[in-house]
Every structure is written in C-alpha cells, then in structure tokens.
Amino acid sequence: MSTKDERGEVAWAAFQQLVKSLEAARLELEDPNLLETALLAMLNQHGAHITRHIQEQSNVDPCKIVCWAGCSLLKEVCLIKDAEGRCPAHAVADATIRTLEGFLYEDQGVCLSEKSHLLLLRMLIQEKQDNYKQSEHGIWQNGLYATFHVASEVAKSLRSI
C-alpha cells in the first residue's frame, strides 16, 4: 500500500506525461486554464467515484489518471479545425491514446497496432460528437481505461505461461 504522498506523485507524473503528449501534438489551447480545469474536473469526478463505490484508495493507476484527465480535457475543446487544419479534439484524443500506448509499452513491452489506435481515436471522437449520451458507437473514459487495463493484464498473463 502506498502513502497519500506517493499516490499524489504517481498521479501528477501520469498527468505530466499527458501534458508532454499534448505539447508534442503542438496543441494550442484557446484558454490556457483548460488543463487546470480538466485536472480539477478529473479530481472531482474521481472523488465522487470513490465515494459512490465506497473504495479505499490504496494505489493510483496512471492509466486511469490519463483516461479521466484526457477525457475531461476532450470535453472542453472543440471539434472545429483551426486555420491550419488542426482539430483540438482530435489532438487531445490522439495525445491521450498515445500516452496510454506509451504506458503499455513501458510496462508490458506491447504496442497497439495503428488500426487499434485509429479505432480508439474514432470511438473517442464519436462519443464527443454524440455529446456523451452513451453513444452506441463511442467509447469514453471508463471504456478507454478498460481497454488498456485489460490489454496490460493479458500481456502480463501471457508472459507467465
């Protein structure tokens, strides 16, 4: 079991990895406070999640932090392309998935195919387009988290065979 300070450090490091991926995507946010807004939204939502499910938080899963923070930010950016043809929502979704792929590779030595990456990207964007109304064609933070969590667990179990 980790201490509260250690859990905070893990969460912050995971969030910083997402920020680095966003910087690599050269995403310029219209509102410089959006990252802070997304982080606070994710923390509030996570607190409500723990309370609802009566969970004792004994560790922090970096993938969950990135999924929830990335989707909180994705909720705040627009789907309209800028003058240079870049779509902020696409950049945030892509950076979120790439951060998760980096964790999966670091932890398990597994890479997602480009086809799987594009599928997850399309599903995140579809969920945003459908205004998060439990789209039949999208996936959001918990679905994205489950995808990477299960991929990591399968990779782990295959190594033990």
N, CA, C and O of each residue as an XYZ file, in Angstrom:
644
protein
N       0.852     -1.174      0.000
C       0.000      0.000      0.000
C       0.899      1.239      0.000
O       1.864      1.316      0.760
N       0.576      2.192     -0.848
C       1.383      3.397     -0.932
C       0.784      4.504     -0.069
O      -0.398      4.485      0.277
N       1.635      5.461      0.262
C       1.167      6.580      1.079
C       0.422      7.579      0.201
O       0.499      7.528     -1.026
N      -0.292      8.479      0.848
C      -1.037      9.502      0.129
C      -0.094     10.354     -0.725
O      -0.430     10.703     -1.857
N       1.082     10.690     -0.190
C       2.057     11.483     -0.942
C       2.556     10.724     -2.172
O       2.691     11.303     -3.251
N       2.830      9.431     -2.008
C       3.291      8.622     -3.133
C       2.209      8.530     -4.206
O       2.509      8.610     -5.397
N       0.965      8.365     -3.795
C      -0.143      8.303     -4.755
C      -0.269      9.631     -5.502
O      -0.534      9.652     -6.704
N      -0.077     10.727     -4.790
C      -0.121     12.045     -5.422
C       0.987     12.221     -6.447
O       0.768     12.801     -7.511
N       2.168     11.725     -6.130
C       3.295     11.817     -7.056
C       3.047     10.986     -8.311
O       3.355     11.430     -9.417
N       2.500      9.799     -8.152
C       2.188      8.946     -9.308
C       1.140      9.619    -10.188
O       1.268      9.646    -11.412
N       0.106     10.160     -9.555
C      -0.958     10.833    -10.310
C      -0.402     12.039    -11.068
O      -0.721     12.242    -12.240
N       0.427     12.832    -10.398
C       0.992     14.019    -11.035
C       1.905     13.620    -12.193
O       1.865     14.253    -13.248
N       2.722     12.589    -12.018
C       3.619     12.130    -13.085
C       2.815     11.652    -14.292
O       3.190     11.917    -15.434
N       1.715     10.950    -14.043
C       0.863     10.479    -15.148
C       0.267     11.669    -15.899
O       0.252     11.692    -17.130
N      -0.220     12.648    -15.155
C      -0.798     13.838    -15.779
C       0.260     14.581    -16.592
O      -0.032     15.081    -17.678
N       1.477     14.655    -16.078
C       2.558     15.327    -16.804
C       2.905     14.605    -18.102
O       3.276     15.250    -19.083
N       2.791     13.283    -18.124
C       3.017     12.540    -19.365
C       1.976     12.937    -20.408
O       2.300     13.101    -21.584
N       0.728     13.090    -19.976
C      -0.323     13.537    -20.890
C       0.000     14.935    -21.407
O      -0.148     15.200    -22.600
N       0.433     15.821    -20.534
C       0.791     17.190    -20.943
C       1.904     17.153    -21.989
O       1.856     17.899    -22.968
N       2.912     16.289    -21.793
C       4.000     16.167    -22.771
C       3.474     15.691    -24.123
O       3.917     16.165    -25.169
N       2.535     14.758    -24.097
C       1.946     14.285    -25.355
C       1.154     15.396    -26.042
O       1.161     15.506    -27.268
N       0.480     16.206    -25.252
C      -0.259     17.338    -25.815
C       0.709     18.358    -26.423
O       0.447     18.913    -27.490
N       1.817     18.595    -25.742
C       2.824     19.523    -26.272
C       3.422     18.985    -27.568
O       3.665     19.747    -28.504
N       3.662     17.674    -27.626
C       4.199     17.065    -28.839
C       3.229     17.198    -30.007
O       3.645     17.272    -31.163
N       1.944     17.228    -29.703
C       0.921     17.399    -30.740
C       0.791     18.860    -31.162
O       0.029     19.187    -32.072
N       1.542     19.735    -30.493
C       1.525     21.182    -30.768
C       0.128     21.774    -30.647
O      -0.288     22.630    -31.428
N      -0.565     21.289    -29.651
C      -1.911     21.777    -29.396
C      -1.834     23.106    -28.666
O      -1.236     23.208    -27.595
N      -2.433     24.103    -29.248
C      -2.523     25.406    -28.603
C      -3.952     25.588    -28.125
O      -4.873     25.727    -28.929
N      -4.127     25.587    -26.826
C      -5.460     25.742    -26.254
C      -5.867     27.208    -26.280
O      -5.077     28.098    -25.963
N      -7.119     27.437    -26.664
C      -7.625     28.815    -26.687
C      -7.581     29.425    -25.290
O      -7.254     30.600    -25.123
N      -7.909     28.622    -24.304
C      -7.913     29.069    -22.916
C      -6.776     28.349    -22.193
O      -6.827     27.129    -22.036
N      -5.754     29.080    -21.750
C      -4.619     28.427    -21.080
C      -4.997     27.742    -19.762
O      -4.217     26.950    -19.233
N      -6.170     28.035    -19.235
C      -6.619     27.405    -17.991
C      -7.323     26.071    -18.215
O      -7.736     25.426    -17.251
N      -7.465     25.650    -19.466
C      -8.188     24.403    -19.736
C      -7.533     23.179    -19.106
O      -8.230     22.276    -18.641
N      -6.208     23.137    -19.084
C      -5.531     21.997    -18.450
C      -5.866     21.933    -16.969
O      -6.162     20.863    -16.438
N      -5.819     23.071    -16.309
C      -6.159     23.120    -14.890
C      -7.629     22.753    -14.673
O      -7.957     22.021    -13.739
N      -8.501     23.258    -15.529
C      -9.930     22.938    -15.443
C     -10.150     21.435    -15.604
O     -10.931     20.830    -14.868
N      -9.458     20.842    -16.569
C      -9.594     19.404    -16.804
C      -9.074     18.596    -15.620
O      -9.685     17.604    -15.223
N      -7.952     19.020    -15.062
C      -7.384     18.319    -13.911
C      -8.334     18.386    -12.715
O      -8.564     17.377    -12.048
N      -8.882     19.560    -12.444
C      -9.823     19.703    -11.332
C     -11.096     18.889    -11.568
O     -11.620     18.271    -10.641
N     -11.585     18.889    -12.794
C     -12.783     18.103    -13.118
C     -12.520     16.616    -12.894
O     -13.362     15.897    -12.356
N     -11.336     16.169    -13.315
C     -10.979     14.764    -13.133
C     -10.875     14.420    -11.656
O     -11.356     13.368    -11.236
N     -10.262     15.279    -10.863
C     -10.121     15.020     -9.431
C     -11.484     14.992     -8.730
O     -11.737     14.132     -7.887
N     -12.350     15.931     -9.081
C     -13.700     15.943     -8.503
C     -14.477     14.690     -8.886
O     -15.149     14.078     -8.055
N     -14.375     14.323    -10.148
C     -15.084     13.131    -10.613
C     -14.532     11.876     -9.933
O     -15.293     10.981     -9.565
N     -13.221     11.813     -9.768
C     -12.618     10.646     -9.131
C     -13.035     10.555     -7.666
O     -13.308      9.465     -7.163
N     -13.083     11.698     -6.981
C     -13.552     11.700     -5.595
C     -14.980     11.191     -5.489
O     -15.295     10.412     -4.590
N     -15.844     11.621     -6.397
C     -17.231     11.147     -6.412
C     -17.289      9.653     -6.728
O     -18.111      8.925     -6.171
N     -16.414      9.203     -7.624
C     -16.361      7.787     -7.999
C     -15.989      6.918     -6.792
O     -16.612      5.887     -6.539
N     -14.973      7.349     -6.061
C     -14.528      6.596     -4.877
C     -15.635      6.571     -3.820
O     -15.903      5.536     -3.209
N     -16.267      7.718     -3.617
C     -17.353      7.804     -2.633
C     -18.524      6.902     -3.024
O     -19.072      6.182     -2.189
N     -18.895      6.953     -4.292
C     -20.035      6.158     -4.778
C     -19.776      4.655     -4.619
O     -20.656      3.894     -4.217
N     -18.576      4.263     -4.940
C     -18.251      2.832     -4.901
C     -17.608      2.412     -3.583
O     -17.157      1.275     -3.446
N     -17.563      3.315     -2.622
C     -17.026      3.069     -1.287
C     -15.695      2.324     -1.379
O     -15.542      1.213     -0.872
N     -14.748      2.969     -2.038
C     -13.444      2.368     -2.239
C     -12.401      3.033     -1.359
O     -12.408      4.248     -1.164
N     -11.516      2.222     -0.841
C     -10.334      2.729     -0.141
C      -9.241      2.830     -1.202
O      -8.835      1.825     -1.785
N      -8.778      4.027     -1.442
C      -7.768      4.247     -2.474
C      -6.405      3.834     -1.935
O      -5.808      4.561     -1.142
N      -5.905      2.668     -2.360
C      -4.622      2.202     -1.859
C      -3.494      2.439     -2.858
O      -2.323      2.438     -2.478
N      -3.832      2.640     -4.118
C      -2.813      2.964     -5.110
C      -3.449      3.784     -6.228
O      -4.668      3.947     -6.275
N      -2.628      4.286     -7.106
C      -3.089      5.100     -8.220
C      -2.682      4.408     -9.507
O      -1.531      4.003     -9.668
N      -3.618      4.276    -10.410
C      -3.342      3.683    -11.710
C      -3.100      4.830    -12.695
O      -4.029      5.573    -13.010
N      -1.870      4.983    -13.184
C      -1.585      6.067    -14.122
C      -2.494      6.057    -15.349
O      -2.847      7.115    -15.871
N      -2.871      4.867    -15.808
C      -3.764      4.791    -16.973
C      -5.121      5.421    -16.671
O      -5.691      6.105    -17.521
N      -5.634      5.197    -15.482
C      -6.931      5.794    -15.131
C      -6.809      7.307    -15.072
O      -7.698      8.020    -15.537
N      -5.714      7.806    -14.506
C      -5.500      9.251    -14.435
C      -5.506      9.842    -15.845
O      -6.179     10.843    -16.093
N      -4.768      9.238    -16.758
C      -4.670      9.760    -18.119
C      -6.013      9.651    -18.843
O      -6.413     10.583    -19.540
N      -6.707      8.530    -18.688
C      -8.024      8.381    -19.332
C      -8.985      9.460    -18.850
O      -9.632     10.128    -19.657
N      -9.076      9.628    -17.562
C     -10.040     10.574    -16.997
C      -9.625     12.020    -17.263
O     -10.473     12.847    -17.598
N      -8.348     12.335    -17.121
C      -7.894     13.708    -17.386
C      -8.004     14.026    -18.877
O      -8.436     15.115    -19.253
N      -7.614     13.076    -19.721
C      -7.709     13.295    -21.165
C      -9.141     13.522    -21.605
O      -9.411     14.408    -22.415
N     -10.066     12.725    -21.074
C     -11.472     12.882    -21.451
C     -12.067     14.154    -20.847
O     -12.937     14.775    -21.457
N     -11.615     14.545    -19.667
C     -12.064     15.818    -19.089
C     -11.632     16.982    -19.977
O     -12.399     17.921    -20.191
N     -10.409     16.921    -20.492
C      -9.933     17.962    -21.396
C     -10.657     17.878    -22.737
O     -11.034     18.901    -23.308
N     -10.847     16.674    -23.232
C     -11.541     16.481    -24.510
C     -12.940     17.092    -24.477
O     -13.422     17.627    -25.475
N     -13.573     17.004    -23.328
C     -14.904     17.574    -23.163
C     -14.888     19.096    -23.353
O     -15.888     19.679    -23.774
N     -13.760     19.734    -23.045
C     -13.655     21.194    -23.063
C     -13.214     21.789    -24.392
O     -13.396     22.987    -24.610
N     -12.644     20.996    -25.281
C     -12.137     21.538    -26.546
C     -13.135     21.310    -27.677
O     -14.043     20.487    -27.564
N     -12.953     22.046    -28.759
C     -13.932     21.984    -29.854
C     -13.532     20.984    -30.934
O     -12.384     20.549    -31.020
N     -14.513     20.641    -31.746
C     -14.311     19.724    -32.866
C     -13.983     20.466    -34.169
O     -13.723     19.838    -35.195
N     -13.997     21.779    -34.123
C     -13.796     22.594    -35.323
C     -12.298     22.771    -35.568
O     -11.536     23.079    -34.651
N     -11.894     22.572    -36.814
C     -10.488     22.724    -37.166
C     -10.083     24.190    -37.124
O     -10.881     25.083    -37.407
N      -8.807     24.418    -36.758
C      -8.297     25.785    -36.746
C      -7.852     26.188    -38.152
O      -8.037     25.435    -39.108
N      -7.265     27.376    -38.269
C      -6.853     27.903    -39.572
C      -5.812     27.019    -40.258
O      -5.689     27.034    -41.483
N      -5.073     26.259    -39.474
C      -4.049     25.376    -40.034
C      -4.559     23.958    -40.258
O      -3.790     23.061    -40.606
N      -5.864     23.761    -40.057
C      -6.465     22.454    -40.317
C      -6.366     21.463    -39.167
O      -6.651     20.279    -39.345
N      -5.966     21.933    -37.992
C      -5.859     21.037    -36.837
C      -7.146     21.090    -36.026
O      -7.729     22.158    -35.834
N      -7.575     19.947    -35.561
C      -8.770     19.846    -34.730
C      -8.333     19.602    -33.284
O      -7.718     18.578    -32.989
N      -8.649     20.545    -32.376
C      -8.233     20.368    -30.982
C      -8.732     19.056    -30.363
O      -7.992     18.398    -29.631
N      -9.964     18.678    -30.650
C     -10.497     17.440    -30.078
C      -9.710     16.228    -30.568
O      -9.408     15.320    -29.793
N      -9.388     16.219    -31.828
C      -8.605     15.122    -32.391
C      -7.227     15.065    -31.746
O      -6.734     13.985    -31.418
N      -6.602     16.233    -31.562
C      -5.263     16.288    -30.956
C      -5.289     15.779    -29.515
O      -4.392     15.041    -29.105
N      -6.306     16.164    -28.744
C      -6.404     15.713    -27.346
C      -6.650     14.205    -27.297
O      -6.004     13.498    -26.523
N      -7.572     13.712    -28.110
C      -7.868     12.274    -28.115
C      -6.627     11.483    -28.525
O      -6.302     10.471    -27.903
N      -5.942     11.934    -29.557
C      -4.743     11.249    -30.032
C      -3.646     11.266    -28.968
O      -3.001     10.244    -28.732
N      -3.427     12.415    -28.324
C      -2.397     12.515    -27.283
C      -2.727     11.613    -26.096
O      -1.833     11.008    -25.505
N      -4.006     11.524    -25.751
C      -4.423     10.654    -24.646
C      -4.106      9.200    -24.972
O      -3.530      8.484    -24.153
N      -4.483      8.771    -26.164
C      -4.235      7.379    -26.573
C      -2.740      7.108    -26.670
O      -2.274      6.052    -26.242
N      -1.988      8.042    -27.224
C      -0.534      7.835    -27.342
C       0.137      7.748    -25.963
O       1.086      6.985    -25.782
N      -0.343      8.509    -25.016
C       0.198      8.421    -23.655
C      -0.076      7.040    -23.077
O       0.807      6.427    -22.476
N      -1.288      6.556    -23.258
C      -1.647      5.223    -22.770
C      -0.839      4.136    -23.472
O      -0.410      3.167    -22.846
N      -0.639      4.303    -24.761
C       0.187      3.347    -25.503
C       1.619      3.344    -24.958
O       2.254      2.292    -24.878
N       2.118      4.511    -24.590
C       3.461      4.588    -24.005
C       3.546      3.826    -22.692
O       4.520      3.115    -22.445
N       2.527      3.972    -21.849
C       2.493      3.222    -20.586
C       2.466      1.715    -20.858
O       3.181      0.945    -20.218
N       1.633      1.312    -21.811
C       1.509     -0.118    -22.132
C       2.844     -0.676    -22.627
O       3.234     -1.788    -22.271
N       3.527      0.100    -23.440
C       4.820     -0.352    -23.937
C       5.860     -0.402    -22.813
O       6.607     -1.373    -22.697
N       5.905      0.650    -21.986
C       6.871      0.679    -20.875
C       6.626     -0.460    -19.892
O       7.571     -1.111    -19.446
N       5.365     -0.703    -19.553
C       5.034     -1.700    -18.533
C       5.064     -3.128    -19.046
O       5.485     -4.042    -18.336
N       4.610     -3.322    -20.296
C       4.434     -4.692    -20.777
C       5.189     -5.015    -22.064
O       5.217     -6.170    -22.488
N       5.800     -4.011    -22.688
C       6.508     -4.243    -23.946
C       5.561     -4.516    -25.106
O       5.945     -5.151    -26.089
N       4.340     -4.044    -24.996
C       3.308     -4.300    -26.003
C       2.969     -3.006    -26.732
O       2.830     -1.951    -26.114
N       2.837     -3.100    -28.040
C       2.430     -1.955    -28.857
C       1.074     -2.251    -29.488
O       0.825     -3.360    -29.959
N       0.206     -1.249    -29.491
C      -1.054     -1.380    -30.226
C      -0.771     -1.187    -31.706
O       0.136     -0.446    -32.086
N      -1.552     -1.857    -32.530
C      -1.428     -1.634    -33.967
C      -1.996     -0.257    -34.301
O      -2.784      0.304    -33.540
N      -1.589      0.270    -35.435
C      -2.136      1.559    -35.883
C      -3.643      1.440    -36.090
O      -4.387      2.392    -35.854
N      -4.086      0.269    -36.530
C      -5.520      0.024    -36.722
C      -6.275      0.152    -35.395
O      -7.348      0.754    -35.353
N      -5.726     -0.407    -34.315
C      -6.359     -0.301    -32.994
C      -6.335      1.138    -32.494
O      -7.303      1.613    -31.901
N      -5.223      1.826    -32.735
C      -5.107      3.234    -32.342
C      -6.206      4.051    -33.028
O      -6.897      4.836    -32.378
N      -6.362      3.866    -34.325
C      -7.368      4.617    -35.073
C      -8.788      4.270    -34.634
O      -9.659      5.140    -34.596
N      -9.019      3.017    -34.308
C     -10.344      2.614    -33.816
C     -10.674      3.346    -32.510
O     -11.763      3.903    -32.369
N      -9.751      3.344    -31.572
C      -9.983      4.047    -30.301
C     -10.158      5.545    -30.526
O     -11.007      6.177    -29.898
N      -9.361      6.106    -31.416
C      -9.467      7.529    -31.730
C     -10.852      7.852    -32.296
O     -11.493      8.809    -31.863
N     -11.307      7.062    -33.255
C     -12.642      7.286    -33.836
C     -13.733      7.161    -32.788
O     -14.696      7.927    -32.797
N     -13.587      6.198    -31.884
C     -14.617      5.982    -30.859
C     -14.665      7.130    -29.851
O     -15.748      7.509    -29.405
N     -13.518      7.683    -29.488
C     -13.496      8.841    -28.589
C     -14.145     10.055    -29.260
O     -14.968     10.743    -28.656
N     -13.771     10.303    -30.496
C     -14.339     11.440    -31.221
C     -15.842     11.249    -31.419
O     -16.603     12.210    -31.310
N     -16.271     10.039    -31.703
C     -17.706      9.782    -31.876
C     -18.474     10.067    -30.595
O     -19.564     10.639    -30.632
N     -17.913      9.673    -29.473
C     -18.573      9.931    -28.193
C     -18.694     11.437    -27.957
O     -19.723     11.910    -27.475
N     -17.654     12.180    -28.292
C     -17.718     13.640    -28.148
C     -18.788     14.212    -29.082
O     -19.573     15.069    -28.674
N     -18.823     13.750    -30.309
C     -19.822     14.239    -31.265
C     -21.243     13.939    -30.798
O     -22.166     14.710    -31.058
N     -21.409     12.820    -30.110
C     -22.743     12.426    -29.636
C     -23.070     13.038    -28.275
O     -24.047     12.654    -27.633
N     -22.246     13.990    -27.841
C     -22.458     14.708    -26.574
C     -22.521     13.794    -25.358
O     -23.284     14.054    -24.428
N     -21.737     12.739    -25.357
C     -21.567     11.865    -24.182
C     -22.884     11.260    -23.704
O     -23.087     11.077    -22.504
N     -23.756     10.959    -24.620
C     -25.067     10.407    -24.256
C     -25.070      8.891    -24.443
O     -25.978      8.333    -25.058
N     -24.069      8.250    -23.917
C     -23.932      6.799    -24.022
C     -24.147      6.342    -25.457
O     -25.006      5.514    -25.762
N     -23.342      6.912    -26.302
C     -23.393      6.631    -27.729
C     -23.262      5.143    -27.995
O     -22.525      4.438    -27.305
N     -23.973      4.679    -28.987
C     -23.844      3.273    -29.388
C     -22.560      3.047    -30.171
O     -22.171      1.905    -30.413
N     -21.902      4.126    -30.567
C     -20.743      3.995    -31.446
C     -19.462      4.552    -30.829
O     -18.408      4.519    -31.463
N     -19.541      5.060    -29.604
C     -18.385      5.697    -28.991
C     -17.854      4.945    -27.788
O     -18.363      3.895    -27.397
N     -16.824      5.520    -27.226
C     -16.192      4.992    -26.016
C     -15.718      6.206    -25.230
O     -15.289      7.194    -25.826
N     -15.787      6.151    -23.905
C     -15.353      7.298    -23.113
C     -14.332      6.841    -22.099
O     -13.714      5.794    -22.288
N     -14.135      7.581    -21.041
C     -13.005      7.359    -20.136
C     -12.960      5.967    -19.523
O     -11.882      5.379    -19.437
N     -14.078      5.427    -19.100
C     -14.044      4.103    -18.478
C     -13.833      2.997    -19.509
O     -13.151      2.010    -19.235
N     -14.412      3.160    -20.680
C     -14.177      2.189    -21.752
C     -12.735      2.218    -22.218
O     -12.131      1.177    -22.480
N     -12.193      3.417    -22.319
C     -10.797      3.557    -22.722
C      -9.883      2.957    -21.655
O      -8.924      2.253    -21.972
N     -10.187      3.240    -20.399
C      -9.407      2.677    -19.298
C      -9.475      1.145    -19.324
O      -8.448      0.478    -19.198
N     -10.671      0.594    -19.487
C     -10.832     -0.869    -19.517
C     -10.018     -1.475    -20.656
O      -9.416     -2.537    -20.495
N      -9.999     -0.811    -21.792
C      -9.240     -1.307    -22.942
C      -7.766     -1.479    -22.595
O      -7.183     -2.534    -22.843
N      -7.171     -0.445    -22.026
C      -5.744     -0.506    -21.721
C      -5.450     -1.362    -20.492
O      -4.411     -2.019    -20.433
N      -6.342     -1.361    -19.523
C      -6.159     -2.201    -18.340
C      -6.174     -3.680    -18.737
O      -5.309     -4.446    -18.313
N      -7.140     -4.073    -19.538
C      -7.244     -5.471    -19.972
C      -6.057     -5.840    -20.866
O      -5.503     -6.931    -20.736
N      -5.666     -4.946    -21.766
C      -4.507     -5.230    -22.617
C      -3.262     -5.490    -21.772
O      -2.487     -6.401    -22.062
N      -3.076     -4.687    -20.729
C      -1.930     -4.864    -19.842
C      -2.011     -6.193    -19.083
O      -1.018     -6.909    -18.959
N      -3.196     -6.508    -18.582
C      -3.362     -7.766    -17.838
C      -3.169     -8.990    -18.730
O      -2.586     -9.983    -18.296
N      -3.651     -8.929    -19.967
C      -3.456    -10.053    -20.908
C      -1.972    -10.222    -21.205
O      -1.458    -11.341    -21.197
N      -1.284     -9.116    -21.466
C       0.151     -9.199    -21.739
C       0.907     -9.805    -20.557
O       1.808    -10.626    -20.732
N       0.525     -9.390    -19.364
C       1.147     -9.918    -18.139
C       0.915    -11.426    -18.022
O       1.837    -12.185    -17.723
N      -0.323    -11.842    -18.260
C      -0.648    -13.263    -18.107
C       0.022    -14.108    -19.178
O       0.398    -15.250    -18.911
N       0.179    -13.582    -20.371
C       0.849    -14.338    -21.438
C       2.325    -14.543    -21.132
O       2.903    -15.561    -21.513
N       2.934    -13.591    -20.453
C       4.348    -13.744    -20.084
C       4.546    -14.836    -19.044
O       5.614    -15.444    -18.973
N       3.524    -15.086    -18.240
C       3.666    -16.093    -17.171
C       3.407    -17.500    -17.669
O       3.542    -18.452    -16.901
N       3.041    -17.660    -18.923
C       2.768    -19.006    -19.472
C       4.069    -19.690    -19.842
O       4.057    -20.824    -20.319
